[in-house]
Amino acid sequence: MWRIYGFILNEMYPLVYSLHLHLEDQYLVAFHAHDDLNNVLRSDFTAKSMLTEFFLTNQAKENARRLLYKEFPEAFVWNQQHKIWTPIKKKTVIGSIVTASPFEGERYYLRILLNHIKGPLSFDHIKTVGNVTAPTFREAATLHGLLQRDTSLQDCMQEASLYQIPHSLRRLFATILVYCNPTNPRELWEYFEQDMSSDFQTSVATSADIRTKFLRSISSTLESMGKDINMFHLIDHDVSFDQNETESSEINDEFAVLIPEEDLMASMSFNPEQQHAYESILQKVLLNESAAFFIDGPGGTGKIFLYKALLATV
Ligand SMILES: Nc1ncnc2c1ncn2[C@@H]1O[C@H](COP(=O)(O)OP(=O)(O)OP(=O)(O)O)[C@@H](O)[C@H]1O
């Protein structure tokens, strides 16, 4: 009906602009299979991105320099065909620089600078504070005083908490602890404890249980990064987790999952395609060999039915 009457099927307001973020000469390149790669790489057009052209527009237009990169789409529109920013009347749009994790190093610090410095003219210019051009974006961010407190790290966690699941948030938090030297890890943890441990919250879990599970999870992530949780003084006393205890709690959690009878019986009513996929996947599992499978098919043809049966069997 909506199509017949030509109604708008989807609409997003205000428009959200996703802004390119890359280090110098590390832009994404799209090309056709038949293109000559030497020509692609030599082309000046290929080297243009929203970010390089943001710098260029700032060099050319003084009035552009009063804007942050994320504010740019309010006054300029990106022309993808010609790869230029064209001035427009003030528009209600939201500019958002694509995310970068602290784990990525320089790209993450470039993003912090772009979020705070108006009108940069080039990659080098954004690294320049007074007369000093810092060798790295991280040092430039430090010279600008953007890393003195944990505000940028809080912003990073805050933004991630809007869309990341608790498990990913905990990984991000561990990454921040290891790579970003927060001045006050405990404060950062306390601020985001709720978001980071919401998957441990059940009607029967006490706050002590939740905290223990959280600490155990962070501890094992930190361990995989070669660090000990006690280095960061998240709580008043040192914590230690027995490896066997950690493993057995994961196994217990798995055993606690209730498998519906219908999932156990599902494999009895498979169609030939489901049967084929089921046997191929199970064969790898039973031989303990690694493999990757891709299951595709139109909606309603039984993909989830197959997954449930596999999970029940495994
Ligand atoms: N072999 C089967 N025997 C009996 N019922 C089945 C079988 N395969 C699928 N079904 C049923 O068909 C319906 C659709 O299946 P399912 O939800 O698994 O499809 P899907 O491919 O995952 O769909 P979508 O892509 O829309 O998520 C479900 O009710 C499921 O129980």
The ligand as an SDF file (V2000), in Angstrom:
LIG
                    3D

 31 33  0  0  0  0  0  0  0  0999 V2000
   12.3130  -27.9830    8.8120 N   0  0  0  0  0  0  0  0  0  0  0  0
   11.3170  -27.3300    9.4170 C   0  0  0  0  0  0  0  0  0  0  0  0
   10.3070  -27.9760    9.9950 N   0  0  0  0  0  0  0  0  0  0  0  0
    9.3080  -27.3350   10.6020 C   0  0  0  0  0  0  0  0  0  0  0  0
    9.2350  -25.9860   10.7260 N   0  0  0  0  0  0  0  0  0  0  0  0
   10.2250  -25.2670   10.1830 C   0  0  0  0  0  0  0  0  0  0  0  0
   11.3150  -25.8930    9.5090 C   0  0  0  0  0  0  0  0  0  0  0  0
   12.1590  -24.9090    9.0880 N   0  0  0  0  0  0  0  0  0  0  0  0
   11.6020  -23.7370    9.4820 C   0  0  0  0  0  0  0  0  0  0  0  0
   10.4490  -23.9520   10.1300 N   0  0  0  0  0  0  0  0  0  0  0  0
    9.5490  -22.9240   10.6880 C   0  0  0  0  0  0  0  0  0  0  0  0
    9.4070  -21.9130    9.6950 O   0  0  0  0  0  0  0  0  0  0  0  0
    9.3220  -20.6370   10.3020 C   0  0  0  0  0  0  0  0  0  0  0  0
   10.4050  -19.7220    9.7230 C   0  0  0  0  0  0  0  0  0  0  0  0
   11.7040  -20.2230   10.0470 O   0  0  0  0  0  0  0  0  0  0  0  0
   12.8840  -19.3190   10.5650 P   0  0  0  0  0  0  0  0  0  0  0  0
   12.4120  -18.2800   11.5140 O   0  0  0  0  0  0  0  0  0  0  0  0
   13.9710  -20.2260   11.0350 O   0  0  0  0  0  0  0  0  0  0  0  0
   13.2950  -18.6580    9.1710 O   0  0  0  0  0  0  0  0  0  0  0  0
   14.4930  -17.6460    8.8420 P   0  0  0  0  0  0  0  0  0  0  0  0
   15.0630  -18.1080    7.5410 O   0  0  0  0  0  0  0  0  0  0  0  0
   15.4400  -17.5780    9.9830 O   0  0  0  0  0  0  0  0  0  0  0  0
   13.6860  -16.3240    8.6450 O   0  0  0  0  0  0  0  0  0  0  0  0
   14.2240  -14.7910    8.7000 P   0  0  0  0  0  0  0  0  0  0  0  0
   15.3170  -14.6690    7.6480 O   0  0  0  0  0  0  0  0  0  0  0  0
   12.9880  -14.0060    8.3280 O   0  0  0  0  0  0  0  0  0  0  0  0
   14.6920  -14.5640   10.1060 O   0  0  0  0  0  0  0  0  0  0  0  0
    9.4970  -20.8550   11.7990 C   0  0  0  0  0  0  0  0  0  0  0  0
    8.2090  -20.8910   12.3930 O   0  0  0  0  0  0  0  0  0  0  0  0
   10.1470  -22.2190   11.8970 C   0  0  0  0  0  0  0  0  0  0  0  0
    9.7760  -22.8920   13.1080 O   0  0  0  0  0  0  0  0  0  0  0  0
  1  2  1  0
  2  3  1  0
  2  7  2  0
  3  4  2  0
  4  5  1  0
  5  6  2  0
  6  7  1  0
  6 10  1  0
  7  8  1  0
  8  9  2  0
  9 10  1  0
 10 11  1  0
 11 12  1  0
 11 30  1  0
 12 13  1  0
 13 14  1  0
 13 28  1  0
 14 15  1  0
 15 16  1  0
 16 17  2  0
 16 18  1  0
 16 19  1  0
 19 20  1  0
 20 21  2  0
 20 22  1  0
 20 23  1  0
 23 24  1  0
 24 25  2  0
 24 26  1  0
 24 27  1  0
 28 29  1  0
 28 30  1  0
 30 31  1  0
M  END
$$$$
